[in-house]
Amino acid sequence: MTGNFNIFSHQNSSHLHLVLKGYFDDISAHELLLTLKKNGRQVDHTFVHTNGLRKVSTFGETVFRSHASELKEIAPKIIFTEDYSSNLSFEPYAAPISATCKVPGEKA
């Protein structure tokens, strides 16, 4: 894990929430891919909240999208939210939503 990027997670019975914080680069892309592969099959939906990202590098975005096929099986259950959702979604596998979702435990 790069020192400038973190993934915070919260899971309830049917949903996994991943909150991304910091700078999203190629190493971050691989970390997110690994997290999604490891945990995405266990839930109905995975929400990836991007509002905590300071920046998404072009290379990080490219690396993440180039590996989208690795998530083909679970991608329809992955929902990207907030500021950088369009940067990280990998159509046609998953669609971003721009509406802000409340993360459990987060103050409004």
C-alpha positions as CSV (number, residue, x, y, z in Angstrom):
1,M,0.0,0.0,0.0
2,T,1.3,3.4,-0.9
3,G,1.5,5.9,2.0
4,N,-0.6,8.4,0.2
5,F,-3.6,6.1,-0.4
6,N,-5.9,4.2,1.9
7,I,-9.0,2.0,1.6
8,F,-11.4,2.1,4.5
9,S,-14.1,-0.6,4.5
10,H,-17.4,-1.3,6.2
11,Q,-19.6,-4.3,5.5
12,N,-23.1,-5.2,6.6
13,S,-25.0,-8.3,5.7
14,S,-25.4,-7.5,2.0
15,H,-23.3,-4.5,1.1
16,L,-19.6,-3.6,1.2
17,H,-18.6,0.1,1.3
18,L,-15.1,1.0,0.3
19,V,-14.0,4.6,1.0
20,L,-11.0,5.7,-1.0
21,K,-8.7,8.4,0.5
22,G,-5.7,10.1,-0.9
23,Y,-3.9,9.9,-4.2
24,F,-4.9,7.2,-6.7
25,D,-2.0,6.0,-8.8
26,D,-1.0,2.6,-10.4
27,I,-0.2,1.0,-7.0
28,S,-3.5,2.2,-5.6
29,A,-5.2,0.7,-8.7
30,H,-3.8,-2.7,-8.0
31,E,-4.7,-2.4,-4.3
32,L,-8.3,-1.6,-5.1
33,L,-8.5,-4.4,-7.7
34,L,-7.2,-6.9,-5.1
35,T,-9.7,-5.6,-2.5
36,L,-12.6,-5.9,-4.9
37,K,-11.5,-9.4,-6.0
38,K,-11.1,-10.6,-2.4
39,N,-14.3,-9.2,-1.0
40,G,-16.7,-8.6,-3.9
41,R,-18.2,-12.1,-4.2
42,Q,-19.3,-12.1,-0.6
43,V,-21.9,-9.3,-0.9
44,D,-24.8,-8.2,-3.1
45,H,-23.3,-4.8,-3.9
46,T,-20.0,-3.0,-3.4
47,F,-20.1,0.8,-3.2
48,V,-16.8,2.4,-3.9
49,H,-16.9,6.0,-2.5
50,T,-14.4,8.2,-4.3
51,N,-15.0,11.5,-2.6
52,G,-12.0,11.1,-0.3
53,L,-9.6,11.0,-3.3
54,R,-7.4,14.1,-3.8
55,K,-6.5,13.1,-7.3
56,V,-6.7,10.3,-9.8
57,S,-3.6,10.0,-11.9
58,T,-4.1,9.2,-15.6
59,F,-1.8,6.2,-15.2
60,G,-3.7,4.9,-12.1
61,E,-7.0,5.2,-14.1
62,T,-5.5,3.4,-17.1
63,V,-4.1,0.6,-14.9
64,F,-7.5,0.1,-13.2
65,R,-9.5,0.1,-16.4
66,S,-7.1,-2.2,-18.2
67,H,-7.7,-4.8,-15.5
68,A,-11.5,-4.5,-15.6
69,S,-11.9,-7.8,-17.2
70,E,-10.5,-9.5,-14.0
71,L,-13.6,-8.2,-12.2
72,K,-16.1,-9.2,-15.0
73,E,-17.9,-11.7,-12.7
74,I,-18.6,-9.2,-9.9
75,A,-18.5,-5.9,-11.8
76,P,-22.2,-5.5,-12.2
77,K,-22.4,-5.4,-8.4
78,I,-19.8,-2.6,-8.1
79,I,-21.2,0.9,-7.8
80,F,-18.8,3.9,-7.9
81,T,-20.0,7.1,-6.2
82,E,-19.1,10.7,-5.9
83,D,-16.4,12.9,-7.4
84,Y,-14.2,10.4,-9.3
85,S,-16.8,7.8,-10.1
86,S,-16.5,8.5,-13.9
87,N,-12.7,8.1,-13.7
88,L,-12.8,4.7,-12.2
89,S,-16.0,3.0,-13.6
90,F,-15.3,0.5,-16.2
91,E,-18.2,0.4,-18.6
92,P,-19.8,-1.8,-19.8
93,Y,-19.1,-3.8,-16.7
94,A,-20.2,-1.3,-14.0
95,A,-21.9,2.1,-14.1
96,P,-20.9,5.1,-11.9
97,I,-23.5,7.1,-10.0
98,S,-22.9,10.7,-9.2
99,A,-25.4,10.9,-6.3
100,T,-23.7,11.1,-2.9
101,C,-24.3,8.0,-0.8
102,K,-24.1,8.2,2.9
103,V,-21.4,5.9,4.3
104,P,-22.5,4.0,7.4
105,G,-21.1,5.8,10.5
106,E,-20.2,9.0,8.5
107,K,-21.7,12.2,9.7
108,A,-23.9,14.1,7.3
